[in-house]
Amino acid sequence: MSAINTSRTRTTVFYASVIVTLLAGIFIVAAYSRQPDGIAPKPVVGDPSKRLGTGDAPSKNPVTIDALDKPAEKSP
């Protein structure tokens, strides 16, 4: 068992771990630099062939605003 724990073996393991760590760091930096922006939302591109209708129909939204300049009513 003492033959495994030699100065040469420790040095080899140390250099191998340094090389693996450097390669992992290079891989992480390269993968991160390939991302345009990891936080920003991706742009949405619409497909004009999948549109429904022409877009000139009246809105069927049931919510309407009577006036924007009317003061709010106080709650009791």
All heavy atoms as a GROMACS GRO file, in nm:
protein
  558
    1MET      N    1   0.081  -0.118   0.000
    1MET     CA    2   0.000   0.000   0.000
    1MET      C    3   0.087   0.126   0.000
    1MET      O    4   0.046   0.229  -0.048
    1MET     CB    5  -0.092  -0.003   0.122
    1MET     CG    6  -0.200   0.101   0.121
    1MET     SD    7  -0.314   0.063  -0.010
    1MET     CE    8  -0.439   0.177   0.023
    2SER      N    9   0.206   0.115   0.058
    2SER     CA   10   0.294   0.231   0.062
    2SER      C   11   0.349   0.265  -0.076
    2SER      O   12   0.398   0.374  -0.098
    2SER     CB   13   0.407   0.208   0.162
    2SER     OG   14   0.486   0.099   0.117
    3ALA      N   15   0.345   0.171  -0.169
    3ALA     CA   16   0.395   0.197  -0.304
    3ALA      C   17   0.305   0.296  -0.378
    3ALA      O   18   0.350   0.364  -0.469
    3ALA     CB   19   0.405   0.066  -0.382
    4ILE      N   20   0.180   0.305  -0.340
    4ILE     CA   21   0.087   0.398  -0.406
    4ILE      C   22   0.112   0.540  -0.357
    4ILE      O   23   0.102   0.636  -0.433
    4ILE     CB   24  -0.058   0.355  -0.379
    4ILE    CG1   25  -0.085   0.220  -0.444
    4ILE    CG2   26  -0.155   0.458  -0.434
    4ILE    CD1   27  -0.221   0.165  -0.414
    5ASN      N   28   0.148   0.557  -0.232
    5ASN     CA   29   0.163   0.689  -0.172
    5ASN      C   30   0.308   0.736  -0.182
    5ASN      O   31   0.376   0.755  -0.082
    5ASN     CB   32   0.116   0.685  -0.026
    5ASN     CG   33   0.102   0.824   0.031
    5ASN    OD1   34   0.104   0.922  -0.041
    5ASN    ND2   35   0.090   0.832   0.162
    6THR      N   36   0.354   0.756  -0.305
    6THR     CA   37   0.490   0.805  -0.324
    6THR      C   38   0.485   0.951  -0.366
    6THR      O   39   0.381   1.005  -0.401
    6THR     CB   40   0.562   0.722  -0.433
    6THR    OG1   41   0.493   0.741  -0.556
    6THR    CG2   42   0.567   0.576  -0.397
    7SER      N   43   0.600   1.012  -0.365
    7SER     CA   44   0.610   1.153  -0.404
    7SER      C   45   0.572   1.171  -0.551
    7SER      O   46   0.504   1.267  -0.588
    7SER     CB   47   0.751   1.204  -0.379
    7SER     OG   48   0.765   1.335  -0.425
    8ARG      N   49   0.615   1.078  -0.633
    8ARG     CA   50   0.583   1.086  -0.776
    8ARG      C   51   0.433   1.070  -0.801
    8ARG      O   52   0.375   1.140  -0.883
    8ARG     CB   53   0.663   0.979  -0.851
    8ARG     CG   54   0.642   0.981  -1.000
    8ARG     CD   55   0.726   0.872  -1.066
    8ARG     NE   56   0.690   0.856  -1.204
    8ARG     CZ   57   0.759   0.906  -1.304
    8ARG    NH1   58   0.869   0.975  -1.280
    8ARG    NH2   59   0.721   0.887  -1.428
    9THR      N   60   0.367   0.981  -0.730
    9THR     CA   61   0.223   0.961  -0.746
    9THR      C   62   0.145   1.083  -0.701
    9THR      O   63   0.051   1.127  -0.767
    9THR     CB   64   0.178   0.837  -0.667
    9THR    OG1   65   0.256   0.725  -0.706
    9THR    CG2   66   0.032   0.806  -0.692
   10ARG      N   67   0.186   1.141  -0.588
   10ARG     CA   68   0.118   1.262  -0.540
   10ARG      C   69   0.134   1.377  -0.639
   10ARG      O   70   0.039   1.451  -0.665
   10ARG     CB   71   0.171   1.301  -0.403
   10ARG     CG   72   0.124   1.210  -0.291
   10ARG     CD   73   0.158   1.268  -0.155
   10ARG     NE   74   0.301   1.294  -0.138
   10ARG     CZ   75   0.386   1.213  -0.078
   10ARG    NH1   76   0.342   1.099  -0.027
   10ARG    NH2   77   0.514   1.243  -0.067
   11THR      N   78   0.252   1.390  -0.697
   11THR     CA   79   0.276   1.496  -0.795
   11THR      C   80   0.191   1.472  -0.920
   11THR      O   81   0.132   1.567  -0.974
   11THR     CB   82   0.425   1.500  -0.834
   11THR    OG1   83   0.502   1.516  -0.716
   11THR    CG2   84   0.453   1.613  -0.928
   12THR      N   85   0.184   1.348  -0.965
   12THR     CA   86   0.103   1.316  -1.083
   12THR      C   87  -0.044   1.345  -1.058
   12THR      O   88  -0.112   1.404  -1.143
   12THR     CB   89   0.121   1.168  -1.121
   12THR    OG1   90   0.261   1.142  -1.140
   12THR    CG2   91   0.046   1.134  -1.247
   13VAL      N   92  -0.094   1.308  -0.942
   13VAL     CA   93  -0.235   1.333  -0.910
   13VAL      C   94  -0.260   1.483  -0.899
   13VAL      O   95  -0.363   1.533  -0.946
   13VAL     CB   96  -0.273   1.260  -0.779
   13VAL    CG1   97  -0.409   1.305  -0.729
   13VAL    CG2   98  -0.271   1.110  -0.800
   14PHE      N   99  -0.166   1.556  -0.842
   14PHE     CA  100  -0.182   1.702  -0.829
   14PHE      C  101  -0.190   1.767  -0.967
   14PHE      O  102  -0.280   1.847  -0.994
   14PHE     CB  103  -0.066   1.760  -0.749
   14PHE     CG  104  -0.068   1.910  -0.744
   14PHE    CD1  105  -0.161   1.978  -0.667
   14PHE    CD2  106   0.022   1.984  -0.819
   14PHE    CE1  107  -0.164   2.116  -0.663
   14PHE    CE2  108   0.020   2.123  -0.816
   14PHE     CZ  109  -0.073   2.189  -0.738
   15TYR      N  110  -0.096   1.734  -1.056
   15TYR     CA  111  -0.097   1.794  -1.190
   15TYR      C  112  -0.219   1.751  -1.270
   15TYR      O  113  -0.275   1.831  -1.346
   15TYR     CB  114   0.032   1.760  -1.265
   15TYR     CG  115   0.151   1.841  -1.216
   15TYR    CD1  116   0.268   1.779  -1.178
   15TYR    CD2  117   0.144   1.979  -1.208
   15TYR    CE1  118   0.377   1.852  -1.133
   15TYR    CE2  119   0.252   2.054  -1.163
   15TYR     CZ  120   0.368   1.990  -1.126
   15TYR     OH  121   0.474   2.062  -1.081
   16ALA      N  122  -0.262   1.630  -1.254
   16ALA     CA  123  -0.383   1.584  -1.324
   16ALA      C  124  -0.505   1.661  -1.276
   16ALA      O  125  -0.591   1.701  -1.355
   16ALA     CB  126  -0.402   1.434  -1.304
   17SER      N  127  -0.515   1.684  -1.145
   17SER     CA  128  -0.630   1.758  -1.093
   17SER      C  129  -0.625   1.905  -1.138
   17SER      O  130  -0.729   1.966  -1.164
   17SER     CB  131  -0.637   1.748  -0.941
   17SER     OG  132  -0.524   1.808  -0.883
   18VAL      N  133  -0.505   1.962  -1.149
   18VAL     CA  134  -0.492   2.100  -1.199
   18VAL      C  135  -0.537   2.107  -1.345
   18VAL      O  136  -0.610   2.199  -1.384
   18VAL     CB  137  -0.346   2.149  -1.184
   18VAL    CG1  138  -0.323   2.278  -1.261
   18VAL    CG2  139  -0.313   2.171  -1.038
   19ILE      N  140  -0.498   2.012  -1.426
   19ILE     CA  141  -0.537   2.010  -1.567
   19ILE      C  142  -0.688   1.994  -1.581
   19ILE      O  143  -0.753   2.063  -1.659
   19ILE     CB  144  -0.460   1.899  -1.642
   19ILE    CG1  145  -0.313   1.937  -1.653
   19ILE    CG2  146  -0.519   1.876  -1.780
   19ILE    CD1  147  -0.224   1.828  -1.707
   20VAL      N  148  -0.746   1.904  -1.504
   20VAL     CA  149  -0.892   1.884  -1.510
   20VAL      C  150  -0.965   2.009  -1.466
   20VAL      O  151  -1.064   2.051  -1.527
   20VAL     CB  152  -0.932   1.762  -1.423
   20VAL    CG1  153  -1.082   1.755  -1.404
   20VAL    CG2  154  -0.881   1.634  -1.486
   21THR      N  155  -0.915   2.076  -1.362
   21THR     CA  156  -0.979   2.199  -1.314
   21THR      C  157  -0.969   2.309  -1.419
   21THR      O  158  -1.066   2.382  -1.444
   21THR     CB  159  -0.913   2.245  -1.183
   21THR    OG1  160  -0.921   2.139  -1.088
   21THR    CG2  161  -0.982   2.367  -1.127
   22LEU      N  162  -0.854   2.324  -1.482
   22LEU     CA  163  -0.839   2.425  -1.587
   22LEU      C  164  -0.930   2.396  -1.707
   22LEU      O  165  -0.992   2.488  -1.761
   22LEU     CB  166  -0.693   2.432  -1.632
   22LEU     CG  167  -0.596   2.497  -1.534
   22LEU    CD1  168  -0.454   2.489  -1.587
   22LEU    CD2  169  -0.636   2.642  -1.511
   23LEU      N  170  -0.937   2.271  -1.747
   23LEU     CA  171  -1.026   2.236  -1.860
   23LEU      C  172  -1.172   2.263  -1.825
   23LEU      O  173  -1.248   2.312  -1.909
   23LEU     CB  174  -1.006   2.090  -1.899
   23LEU     CG  175  -0.874   2.059  -1.970
   23LEU    CD1  176  -0.863   1.908  -1.995
   23LEU    CD2  177  -0.864   2.136  -2.100
   24ALA      N  178  -1.212   2.233  -1.703
   24ALA     CA  179  -1.349   2.261  -1.661
   24ALA      C  180  -1.376   2.411  -1.661
   24ALA      O  181  -1.482   2.457  -1.703
   24ALA     CB  182  -1.376   2.201  -1.524
   25GLY      N  183  -1.279   2.489  -1.614
   25GLY     CA  184  -1.295   2.634  -1.614
   25GLY      C  185  -1.306   2.690  -1.754
   25GLY      O  186  -1.388   2.778  -1.782
   26ILE      N  187  -1.223   2.641  -1.845
   26ILE     CA  188  -1.228   2.686  -1.985
   26ILE      C  189  -1.362   2.648  -2.046
   26ILE      O  190  -1.423   2.727  -2.120
   26ILE     CB  191  -1.110   2.626  -2.064
   26ILE    CG1  192  -0.980   2.689  -2.018
   26ILE    CG2  193  -1.130   2.644  -2.214
   26ILE    CD1  194  -0.856   2.622  -2.072
   27PHE      N  195  -1.411   2.528  -2.017
   27PHE     CA  196  -1.540   2.485  -2.070
   27PHE      C  197  -1.653   2.573  -2.019
   27PHE      O  198  -1.742   2.612  -2.094
   27PHE     CB  199  -1.566   2.339  -2.033
   27PHE     CG  200  -1.700   2.289  -2.078
   27PHE    CD1  201  -1.723   2.258  -2.211
   27PHE    CD2  202  -1.804   2.273  -1.987
   27PHE    CE1  203  -1.847   2.214  -2.253
   27PHE    CE2  204  -1.927   2.228  -2.028
   27PHE     CZ  205  -1.948   2.198  -2.161
   28ILE      N  206  -1.650   2.607  -1.891
   28ILE     CA  207  -1.756   2.691  -1.834
   28ILE      C  208  -1.753   2.831  -1.895
   28ILE      O  209  -1.857   2.887  -1.931
   28ILE     CB  210  -1.743   2.695  -1.680
   28ILE    CG1  211  -1.781   2.560  -1.621
   28ILE    CG2  212  -1.829   2.806  -1.620
   28ILE    CD1  213  -1.751   2.546  -1.474
   29VAL      N  214  -1.634   2.888  -1.910
   29VAL     CA  215  -1.623   3.021  -1.970
   29VAL      C  216  -1.669   3.018  -2.116
   29VAL      O  217  -1.740   3.108  -2.162
   29VAL     CB  218  -1.478   3.073  -1.958
   29VAL    CG1  219  -1.456   3.197  -2.042
   29VAL    CG2  220  -1.446   3.102  -1.812
   30ALA      N  221  -1.632   2.916  -2.189
   30ALA     CA  222  -1.672   2.907  -2.330
   30ALA      C  223  -1.824   2.889  -2.342
   30ALA      O  224  -1.887   2.950  -2.428
   30ALA     CB  225  -1.600   2.790  -2.397
   31ALA      N  226  -1.882   2.807  -2.256
   31ALA     CA  227  -2.027   2.786  -2.261
   31ALA      C  228  -2.102   2.913  -2.222
   31ALA      O  229  -2.205   2.946  -2.279
   31ALA     CB  230  -2.066   2.670  -2.169
   32TYR      N  231  -2.050   2.985  -2.124
   32TYR     CA  232  -2.115   3.109  -2.080
   32TYR      C  233  -2.104   3.217  -2.187
   32TYR      O  234  -2.197   3.294  -2.208
   32TYR     CB  235  -2.054   3.158  -1.950
   32TYR     CG  236  -2.120   3.281  -1.895
   32TYR    CD1  237  -2.244   3.272  -1.835
   32TYR    CD2  238  -2.060   3.406  -1.906
   32TYR    CE1  239  -2.307   3.385  -1.784
   32TYR    CE2  240  -2.122   3.518  -1.856
   32TYR     CZ  241  -2.246   3.508  -1.795
   32TYR     OH  242  -2.307   3.619  -1.747
   33SER      N  243  -1.992   3.223  -2.258
   33SER     CA  244  -1.975   3.326  -2.360
   33SER      C  245  -2.060   3.299  -2.482
   33SER      O  246  -2.085   3.390  -2.561
   33SER     CB  247  -1.828   3.337  -2.399
   33SER     OG  248  -1.787   3.220  -2.465
   34ARG      N  249  -2.106   3.176  -2.501
   34ARG     CA  250  -2.192   3.145  -2.616
   34ARG      C  251  -2.336   3.192  -2.594
   34ARG      O  252  -2.411   3.204  -2.689
   34ARG     CB  253  -2.193   2.994  -2.641
   34ARG     CG  254  -2.059   2.933  -2.672
   34ARG     CD  255  -2.022   2.941  -2.815
   34ARG     NE  256  -2.117   2.869  -2.895
   34ARG     CZ  257  -2.134   2.888  -3.023
   34ARG    NH1  258  -2.058   2.973  -3.085
   34ARG    NH2  259  -2.223   2.821  -3.090
   35GLN      N  260  -2.373   3.221  -2.471
   35GLN     CA  261  -2.508   3.269  -2.441
   35GLN      C  262  -2.516   3.417  -2.473
   35GLN      O  263  -2.432   3.494  -2.430
   35GLN     CB  264  -2.542   3.247  -2.293
   35GLN     CG  265  -2.541   3.104  -2.250
   35GLN     CD  266  -2.655   3.026  -2.312
   35GLN    OE1  267  -2.760   3.080  -2.339
   35GLN    NE2  268  -2.633   2.900  -2.336
   36PRO      N  269  -2.620   3.461  -2.548
   36PRO     CA  270  -2.629   3.604  -2.578
   36PRO      C  271  -2.655   3.686  -2.452
   36PRO      O  272  -2.590   3.785  -2.427
   36PRO     CB  273  -2.745   3.614  -2.675
   36PRO     CG  274  -2.819   3.486  -2.662
   36PRO     CD  275  -2.724   3.384  -2.609
   37ASP      N  276  -2.749   3.644  -2.371
   37ASP     CA  277  -2.775   3.707  -2.243
   37ASP      C  278  -2.860   3.609  -2.164
   37ASP      O  279  -2.975   3.586  -2.197
   37ASP     CB  280  -2.848   3.840  -2.261
   37ASP     CG  281  -2.851   3.920  -2.132
   37ASP    OD1  282  -2.796   3.871  -2.031
   37ASP    OD2  283  -2.907   4.029  -2.132
   38GLY      N  284  -2.804   3.553  -2.060
   38GLY     CA  285  -2.873   3.448  -1.986
   38GLY      C  286  -2.996   3.496  -1.912
   38GLY      O  287  -3.087   3.418  -1.887
   39ILE      N  288  -3.003   3.624  -1.878
   39ILE     CA  289  -3.114   3.675  -1.798
   39ILE      C  290  -3.226   3.731  -1.885
   39ILE      O  291  -3.343   3.721  -1.851
   39ILE     CB  292  -3.062   3.782  -1.699
   39ILE    CG1  293  -2.959   3.719  -1.607
   39ILE    CG2  294  -3.175   3.843  -1.620
   39ILE    CD1  295  -2.889   3.817  -1.518
   40ALA      N  296  -3.191   3.791  -1.996
   40ALA     CA  297  -3.291   3.857  -2.081
   40ALA      C  298  -3.385   3.755  -2.143
   40ALA      O  299  -3.346   3.643  -2.174
   40ALA     CB  300  -3.221   3.936  -2.191
   41PRO      N  301  -3.512   3.793  -2.159
   41PRO     CA  302  -3.606   3.701  -2.223
   41PRO      C  303  -3.572   3.685  -2.371
   41PRO      O  304  -3.519   3.776  -2.435
   41PRO     CB  305  -3.742   3.768  -2.205
   41PRO     CG  306  -3.711   3.912  -2.184
   41PRO     CD  307  -3.577   3.916  -2.117
   42LYS      N  308  -3.602   3.571  -2.422
   42LYS     CA  309  -3.575   3.543  -2.562
   42LYS      C  310  -3.675   3.618  -2.649
   42LYS      O  311  -3.791   3.632  -2.614
   42LYS     CB  312  -3.586   3.393  -2.589
   42LYS     CG  313  -3.499   3.308  -2.500
   42LYS     CD  314  -3.353   3.335  -2.526
   42LYS     CE  315  -3.267   3.246  -2.441
   42LYS     NZ  316  -3.168   3.317  -2.367
   43PRO      N  317  -3.634   3.669  -2.765
   43PRO     CA  318  -3.727   3.740  -2.852
   43PRO      C  319  -3.833   3.646  -2.908
   43PRO      O  320  -3.804   3.532  -2.942
   43PRO     CB  321  -3.638   3.797  -2.962
   43PRO     CG  322  -3.517   3.711  -2.961
   43PRO     CD  323  -3.500   3.664  -2.820
   44VAL      N  324  -3.954   3.698  -2.915
   44VAL     CA  325  -4.066   3.620  -2.968
   44VAL      C  326  -4.086   3.660  -3.114
   44VAL      O  327  -4.103   3.778  -3.145
   44VAL     CB  328  -4.194   3.646  -2.887
   44VAL    CG1  329  -4.310   3.570  -2.947
   44VAL    CG2  330  -4.173   3.608  -2.744
   45VAL      N  331  -4.084   3.563  -3.200
   45VAL     CA  332  -4.102   3.589  -3.342
   45VAL      C  333  -4.233   3.524  -3.384
   45VAL      O  334  -4.251   3.404  -3.368
   45VAL     CB  335  -3.984   3.531  -3.423
   45VAL    CG1  336  -4.004   3.556  -3.571
   45VAL    CG2  337  -3.853   3.588  -3.375
   46GLY      N  338  -4.325   3.606  -3.434
   46GLY     CA  339  -4.455   3.555  -3.477
   46GLY      C  340  -4.449   3.496  -3.616
   46GLY      O  341  -4.370   3.536  -3.701
   47ASP      N  342  -4.534   3.400  -3.639
   47ASP     CA  343  -4.544   3.338  -3.771
   47ASP      C  344  -4.666   3.398  -3.841
   47ASP      O  345  -4.779   3.372  -3.800
   47ASP     CB  346  -4.558   3.187  -3.756
   47ASP     CG  347  -4.555   3.114  -3.889
   47ASP    OD1  348  -4.534   3.182  -3.992
   47ASP    OD2  349  -4.571   2.992  -3.890
   48PRO      N  350  -4.648   3.480  -3.946
   48PRO     CA  351  -4.763   3.544  -4.009
   48PRO      C  352  -4.861   3.445  -4.072
   48PRO      O  353  -4.977   3.477  -4.091
   48PRO     CB  354  -4.702   3.635  -4.116
   48PRO     CG  355  -4.556   3.622  -4.106
   48PRO     CD  356  -4.523   3.520  -4.003
   49SER      N  357  -4.816   3.325  -4.101
   49SER     CA  358  -4.907   3.229  -4.163
   49SER      C  359  -5.005   3.170  -4.062
   49SER      O  360  -5.102   3.106  -4.101
   49SER     CB  361  -4.827   3.116  -4.229
   49SER     OG  362  -4.758   3.042  -4.131
   50LYS      N  363  -4.982   3.190  -3.932
   50LYS     CA  364  -5.070   3.132  -3.830
   50LYS      C  365  -5.161   3.236  -3.767
   50LYS      O  366  -5.218   3.212  -3.662
   50LYS     CB  367  -4.986   3.064  -3.723
   50LYS     CG  368  -4.911   2.944  -3.776
   50LYS     CD  369  -4.841   2.870  -3.667
   50LYS     CE  370  -4.771   2.748  -3.727
   50LYS     NZ  371  -4.698   2.674  -3.630
   51ARG      N  372  -5.174   3.353  -3.826
   51ARG     CA  373  -5.262   3.456  -3.771
   51ARG      C  374  -5.407   3.419  -3.799
   51ARG      O  375  -5.440   3.362  -3.903
   51ARG     CB  376  -5.232   3.591  -3.833
   51ARG     CG  377  -5.104   3.649  -3.784
   51ARG     CD  378  -5.094   3.792  -3.823
   51ARG     NE  379  -4.972   3.847  -3.768
   51ARG     CZ  380  -4.927   3.965  -3.798
   51ARG    NH1  381  -4.991   4.041  -3.883
   51ARG    NH2  382  -4.817   4.009  -3.744
   52LEU      N  383  -5.491   3.456  -3.704
   52LEU     CA  384  -5.634   3.430  -3.718
   52LEU      C  385  -5.704   3.562  -3.752
   52LEU      O  386  -5.702   3.655  -3.673
   52LEU     CB  387  -5.691   3.372  -3.589
   52LEU     CG  388  -5.627   3.240  -3.544
   52LEU    CD1  389  -5.682   3.200  -3.409
   52LEU    CD2  390  -5.653   3.131  -3.644
   53GLY      N  391  -5.766   3.569  -3.867
   53GLY     CA  392  -5.840   3.689  -3.905
   53GLY      C  393  -5.748   3.800  -3.954
   53GLY      O  394  -5.628   3.784  -3.970
   54THR      N  395  -5.811   3.916  -3.979
   54THR     CA  396  -5.736   4.030  -4.033
   54THR      C  397  -5.700   4.131  -3.927
   54THR      O  398  -5.619   4.219  -3.951
   54THR     CB  399  -5.820   4.099  -4.141
   54THR    OG1  400  -5.943   4.142  -4.082
   54THR    CG2  401  -5.848   4.005  -4.256
   55GLY      N  402  -5.762   4.126  -3.809
   55GLY     CA  403  -5.730   4.220  -3.703
   55GLY      C  404  -5.814   4.345  -3.704
   55GLY      O  405  -5.791   4.436  -3.626
   56ASP      N  406  -5.916   4.356  -3.792
   56ASP     CA  407  -5.998   4.477  -3.798
   56ASP      C  408  -6.136   4.456  -3.735
   56ASP      O  409  -6.223   4.540  -3.749
   56ASP     CB  410  -6.012   4.525  -3.941
   56ASP     CG  411  -6.066   4.416  -4.034
   56ASP    OD1  412  -6.095   4.306  -3.985
   56ASP    OD2  413  -6.077   4.443  -4.154
   57ALA      N  414  -6.159   4.348  -3.665
   57ALA     CA  415  -6.288   4.323  -3.600
   57ALA      C  416  -6.296   4.402  -3.470
   57ALA      O  417  -6.194   4.435  -3.410
   57ALA     CB  418  -6.305   4.174  -3.571
   58PRO      N  419  -6.418   4.437  -3.424
   58PRO     CA  420  -6.430   4.509  -3.297
   58PRO      C  421  -6.389   4.420  -3.180
   58PRO      O  422  -6.403   4.299  -3.184
   58PRO     CB  423  -6.577   4.546  -3.290
   58PRO     CG  424  -6.646   4.449  -3.380
   58PRO     CD  425  -6.548   4.414  -3.487
   59SER      N  426  -6.340   4.484  -3.076
   59SER     CA  427  -6.296   4.410  -2.959
   59SER      C  428  -6.418   4.357  -2.882
   59SER      O  429  -6.519   4.423  -2.871
   59SER     CB  430  -6.214   4.502  -2.869
   59SER     OG  431  -6.181   4.435  -2.751
   60LYS      N  432  -6.405   4.239  -2.828
   60LYS     CA  433  -6.513   4.180  -2.749
   60LYS      C  434  -6.475   4.177  -2.602
   60LYS      O  435  -6.514   4.089  -2.529
   60LYS     CB  436  -6.543   4.040  -2.800
   60LYS     CG  437  -6.597   4.041  -2.940
   60LYS     CD  438  -6.636   3.906  -2.988
   60LYS     CE  439  -6.695   3.919  -3.128
   60LYS     NZ  440  -6.715   3.793  -3.192
   61ASN      N  441  -6.398   4.274  -2.560
   61ASN     CA  442  -6.355   4.284  -2.421
   61ASN      C  443  -6.471   4.341  -2.339
   61ASN      O  444  -6.518   4.451  -2.366
   61ASN     CB  445  -6.232   4.375  -2.412
   61ASN     CG  446  -6.171   4.375  -2.274
   61ASN    OD1  447  -6.223   4.312  -2.183
   61ASN    ND2  448  -6.062   4.447  -2.259
   62PRO      N  449  -6.522   4.272  -2.236
   62PRO     CA  450  -6.635   4.322  -2.159
   62PRO      C  451  -6.599   4.436  -2.064
   62PRO      O  452  -6.686   4.504  -2.014
   62PRO     CB  453  -6.682   4.200  -2.080
   62PRO     CG  454  -6.560   4.117  -2.067
   62PRO     CD  455  -6.481   4.139  -2.192
   63VAL      N  456  -6.474   4.461  -2.039
   63VAL     CA  457  -6.433   4.565  -1.946
   63VAL      C  458  -6.419   4.696  -2.024
   63VAL      O  459  -6.348   4.704  -2.122
   63VAL     CB  460  -6.299   4.529  -1.880
   63VAL    CG1  461  -6.252   4.640  -1.790
   63VAL    CG2  462  -6.312   4.399  -1.804
   64THR      N  463  -6.491   4.797  -1.979
   64THR     CA  464  -6.480   4.929  -2.041
   64THR      C  465  -6.455   5.033  -1.932
   64THR      O  466  -6.502   5.018  -1.820
   64THR     CB  467  -6.609   4.966  -2.117
   64THR    OG1  468  -6.719   4.958  -2.027
   64THR    CG2  469  -6.632   4.872  -2.233
   65ILE      N  470  -6.385   5.136  -1.967
   65ILE     CA  471  -6.357   5.245  -1.874
   65ILE      C  472  -6.443   5.363  -1.916
   65ILE      O  473  -6.435   5.410  -2.030
   65ILE     CB  474  -6.208   5.281  -1.876
   65ILE    CG1  475  -6.125   5.160  -1.834
   65ILE    CG2  476  -6.179   5.401  -1.787
   65ILE    CD1  477  -5.976   5.178  -1.847
   66ASP      N  478  -6.527   5.413  -1.824
   66ASP     CA  479  -6.616   5.525  -1.857
   66ASP      C  480  -6.537   5.654  -1.874
   66ASP      O  481  -6.550   5.722  -1.975
   66ASP     CB  482  -6.722   5.544  -1.747
   66ASP     CG  483  -6.819   5.428  -1.743
   66ASP    OD1  484  -6.837   5.362  -1.848
   66ASP    OD2  485  -6.875   5.401  -1.636
   67ALA      N  486  -6.461   5.691  -1.776
   67ALA     CA  487  -6.385   5.814  -1.784
   67ALA      C  488  -6.260   5.801  -1.698
   67ALA      O  489  -6.264   5.743  -1.591
   67ALA     CB  490  -6.467   5.931  -1.736
   68LEU      N  491  -6.155   5.855  -1.747
   68LEU     CA  492  -6.031   5.846  -1.672
   68LEU      C  493  -6.012   5.964  -1.577
   68LEU      O  494  -5.932   5.958  -1.486
   68LEU     CB  495  -5.911   5.838  -1.767
   68LEU     CG  496  -5.904   5.712  -1.852
   68LEU    CD1  497  -5.788   5.721  -1.950
   68LEU    CD2  498  -5.889   5.590  -1.766
   69ASP      N  499  -6.087   6.075  -1.601
   69ASP     CA  500  -6.070   6.193  -1.518
   69ASP      C  501  -6.166   6.199  -1.401
   69ASP      O  502  -6.167   6.293  -1.324
   69ASP     CB  503  -6.082   6.319  -1.602
   69ASP     CG  504  -6.213   6.326  -1.677
   69ASP    OD1  505  -6.284   6.223  -1.681
   69ASP    OD2  506  -6.243   6.432  -1.734
   70LYS      N  507  -6.250   6.095  -1.386
   70LYS     CA  508  -6.345   6.092  -1.274
   70LYS      C  509  -6.271   6.052  -1.146
   70LYS      O  510  -6.194   5.956  -1.148
   70LYS     CB  511  -6.455   5.990  -1.305
   70LYS     CG  512  -6.566   5.987  -1.203
   70LYS     CD  513  -6.684   5.902  -1.251
   70LYS     CE  514  -6.647   5.757  -1.252
   70LYS     NZ  515  -6.760   5.669  -1.276
   71PRO      N  516  -6.289   6.125  -1.034
   71PRO     CA  517  -6.219   6.087  -0.912
   71PRO      C  518  -6.272   5.953  -0.857
   71PRO      O  519  -6.386   5.917  -0.879
   71PRO     CB  520  -6.248   6.201  -0.815
   71PRO     CG  521  -6.372   6.266  -0.868
   71PRO     CD  522  -6.370   6.244  -1.016
   72ALA      N  523  -6.187   5.883  -0.789
   72ALA     CA  524  -6.225   5.755  -0.732
   72ALA      C  525  -6.322   5.774  -0.616
   72ALA      O  526  -6.314   5.874  -0.544
   72ALA     CB  527  -6.101   5.682  -0.684
   73GLU      N  528  -6.413   5.679  -0.601
   73GLU     CA  529  -6.507   5.683  -0.489
   73GLU      C  530  -6.437   5.637  -0.361
   73GLU      O  531  -6.360   5.543  -0.364
   73GLU     CB  532  -6.628   5.597  -0.519
   73GLU     CG  533  -6.707   5.642  -0.641
   73GLU     CD  534  -6.820   5.547  -0.674
   73GLU    OE1  535  -6.839   5.448  -0.599
   73GLU    OE2  536  -6.885   5.568  -0.776
   74LYS      N  537  -6.471   5.703  -0.252
   74LYS     CA  538  -6.410   5.666  -0.124
   74LYS      C  539  -6.480   5.542  -0.069
   74LYS      O  540  -6.600   5.529  -0.075
   74LYS     CB  541  -6.422   5.781  -0.024
   74LYS     CG  542  -6.340   5.901  -0.061
   74LYS     CD  543  -6.347   6.007   0.046
   74LYS     CE  544  -6.263   6.125   0.008
   74LYS     NZ  545  -6.268   6.230   0.108
   75SER      N  546  -6.402   5.453  -0.014
   75SER     CA  547  -6.460   5.335   0.046
   75SER      C  548  -6.503   5.366   0.188
   75SER      O  549  -6.441   5.448   0.256
   75SER     CB  550  -6.360   5.221   0.045
   75SER     OG  551  -6.247   5.257   0.119
   76PRO      N  552  -6.615   5.304   0.235
   76PRO     CA  553  -6.664   5.335   0.369
   76PRO      C  554  -6.573   5.284   0.479
   76PRO      O  555  -6.495   5.204   0.475
   76PRO     CB  556  -6.798   5.263   0.378
   76PRO     CG  557  -6.805   5.171   0.261
   76PRO     CD  558  -6.699   5.210   0.166
   0.00000   0.00000   0.00000
